[in-house]
Amino acid sequence: MKPRTGFRTLSGAGAATGAHAAEARPASLIERLSQRVGEPFARMTGQTVMPIPLETSDGHRDEAEVAKAVHPLCDRWRDDEVCRESRREHLAELGRDPKTHWHRCEHANWCSFVPVFLGQRLLAACKLVCPGSMSEEAFRKNVELLDLLCESFSILEGGSASTPAEDAGSPGSTQSSPHTGLAGVGPGHHMVATAMAYIEQRLSDPELTVERIARNVGANTTYLGHVFSQRMGIRMKRYIATRRVELAKKLLATTDLDVKQIAYACGCHSRTWFQQMFRTHAGTTPGQYRRGHRRP
């Protein structure tokens, strides 16, 4: 089959640096990608992301694992040779030029691959497929959001977000990253990813505020809030509350900590405030959630 050309891409080059890249294990990496990228993306957009492992711990690719990673919208064409060739071309494109890229496939769906780096290693990709009835502009926004979540994941997993102010520099800085966004908005794109990584590390801190995040990112509070809302489609304060509730759900389902301890672990020093926040975002009380979702 003649190679396809014309993939559309998000600009950027290089790879995020990280201290723990060599320690990553593909199985657990894919699980963490599902939890930290796929699940929040689905909540924000209603669309499904399929993480694909690209490299094993010994530096090789398990083609069987790659073949099993079929997006739900593509499942009916699992054995279609055209789709297989398209996937090979996407993966080859990542090998040649590891940037987020997309196209409209032979079945009229929108199809995108977003690279996931740890250190200098391209260990995985996130595949997003959306129905062709979606406008290209809407799909592009989804791709940008997924790219942003993958960058935040790479920063957090790679350990490079421990000093956000150093990572981000000034609002005009343009650090090299495989996920840097579209021309003219790259700095803001990276700024939001750095803010998200900072939030992840400090969910248990009751002093976590938009103002404090902006100081550590090296940005004006109003500007960062505007860029974050524009990129994520959610105000930063609400995003923080949502992430705290997600952490609380995990603790309620997997630990024996009492509600007050979980409230502290989620940055809430008032049980009443925690219960109100949880009910607002989860639609149920912490106790009811634990009874319905308890895992052994």
Number of C-alpha atoms within 10 A of each C-alpha: 7 5 8 10 9 8 15 14 20 21 16 20 15 16 23 23 20 20 12 13 20 15 10 16 15 19 12 10 17 21 13 16 23 18 12 15 25 24 16 17 20 13 10 13 13 10 15 19 24 20 27 26 24 21 19 15 14 8 12 10 15 13 11 8 13 17 13 10 16 18 20 14 14 16 11 10 14 17 10 12 11 15 16 14 15 18 18 13 16 21 18 12 17 18 12 9 15 24 26 29 22 23 19 17 15 10 12 12 17 21 24 27 30 29 27 31 28 27 21 15 17 21 25 23 25 25 25 24 24 22 15 15 10 12 11 13 9 10 21 18 15 21 24 21 20 28 28 25 25 25 31 27 24 29 27 21 21 23 19 21 25 15 13 21 20 13 19 25 17 15 16 14 14 17 17 15 21 27 33 29 21 14 10 8 13 21 21 24 23 25 30 26 29 29 24 24 24 23 21 18 12 16 21 19 15 13 12 16 14 18 16 12 24 21 15 18 26 21 21 15 15 12 13 24 21 15 18 22 17 11 19 20 14 14 16 23 13 12 17 19 19 18 16 26 24 17 17 23 19 16 21 23 18 14 13 12 13 12 18 16 14 24 25 18 19 23 18 22 17 12 15 12 12 25 19 16 18 23 15 14 15 15 12 14 16 23 12 11 18 21 11 9 13 15 11 6
